[in-house]
Amino acid sequence: MSAWIGSITFFGAVILYILLSLGLPYGEFAMGGRHRIMPSQMRVACGVSVVIQLVAILYLLQAGNVISIGLPFDRRVCYFFAVYLMLNTIMNLLSRSMKEKLVMTPLSLITAICFGITAMNG
């Protein structure tokens, strides 16, 4: 169950980062909230982030025995993302953007917990 919840919440971040990479005005929800519309270099970073997040979702689903696609080290990768997302949660809490604090902090925390639970149970 944690793999499903984590994938759905992380997919919310994927959607946001796709929109940011396309230049839509949702920058207050990400990367410190400094830019309403991401500058071109940050759009590229958002696009790269989308790829990484999608791969992480695949690892989460595999470690949670939802899918089986032969990805190596699935539990270790889930532990890595659990730690990364906990650090991300802290950074979101420290953001100057209230939108990032209120929306992305809980999203990141829930996803981190789901990665951790899935890694421990996988």
KAZI-V215583 format. One record per backbone hydrogen bond with DSSP energy under -0.5 kcal/mol. NH is the residue of the N-H (numbers start at 1). CO is the residue of the C=O. E is the energy in kcal/mol with one decimal. If there is no record, write none. Layout:
BEGIN
[[NH | CO | E] [NH | CO | E]]
END
This chain:
BEGIN
[[5 | 1 | -2.5] [6 | 2 | -2.7] [7 | 3 | -2.2] [8 | 4 | -2.4] [9 | 5 | -2.6] [10 | 6 | -2.6] [11 | 7 | -2.1] [12 | 8 | -1.2] [13 | 9 | -1.1] [14 | 10 | -1.9] [15 | 11 | -2.4] [16 | 12 | -2.0] [17 | 13 | -2.7] [18 | 14 | -2.2] [19 | 15 | -2.4] [20 | 16 | -2.5] [21 | 17 | -2.3] [22 | 18 | -1.4] [23 | 20 | -1.5] [24 | 19 | -2.4] [26 | 24 | -2.0] [27 | 36 | -3.0] [29 | 26 | -1.9] [30 | 27 | -1.6] [33 | 30 | -2.3] [34 | 31 | -0.7] [43 | 39 | -1.9] [44 | 40 | -1.7] [45 | 41 | -1.7] [46 | 42 | -2.2] [47 | 43 | -2.2] [48 | 44 | -2.4] [49 | 45 | -2.2] [50 | 46 | -1.9] [51 | 47 | -1.5] [52 | 48 | -2.1] [53 | 49 | -2.8] [54 | 50 | -2.5] [55 | 51 | -2.2] [56 | 52 | -2.4] [57 | 53 | -2.1] [58 | 54 | -1.9] [59 | 55 | -2.3] [60 | 56 | -2.6] [61 | 57 | -2.6] [62 | 58 | -2.2] [63 | 59 | -3.0] [64 | 60 | -1.8] [65 | 62 | -1.9] [66 | 61 | -2.9] [67 | 61 | -1.2] [74 | 71 | -0.6] [77 | 73 | -2.4] [78 | 74 | -2.0] [79 | 75 | -2.3] [80 | 76 | -2.4] [81 | 77 | -2.5] [82 | 78 | -2.2] [83 | 79 | -2.3] [84 | 80 | -2.8] [85 | 81 | -2.7] [86 | 82 | -1.6] [87 | 83 | -2.3] [88 | 84 | -2.3] [89 | 85 | -2.1] [90 | 86 | -1.9] [91 | 87 | -2.3] [92 | 88 | -2.6] [93 | 89 | -2.0] [94 | 90 | -1.5] [95 | 92 | -1.0] [96 | 32 | -0.5] [98 | 96 | -0.6] [100 | 28 | -0.7] [101 | 97 | -2.1] [102 | 98 | -2.7] [103 | 99 | -2.2] [104 | 99 | -0.6] [104 | 100 | -0.9] [105 | 100 | -1.3] [107 | 103 | -1.4] [108 | 104 | -2.8] [109 | 105 | -2.5] [110 | 106 | -2.8] [111 | 107 | -2.1] [112 | 108 | -2.5] [113 | 109 | -2.5] [114 | 110 | -2.3] [115 | 111 | -2.4] [116 | 112 | -2.4] [117 | 113 | -2.9] [118 | 114 | -2.4] [119 | 115 | -2.3] [120 | 116 | -2.1] [121 | 117 | -2.1] [122 | 118 | -1.7]]
END
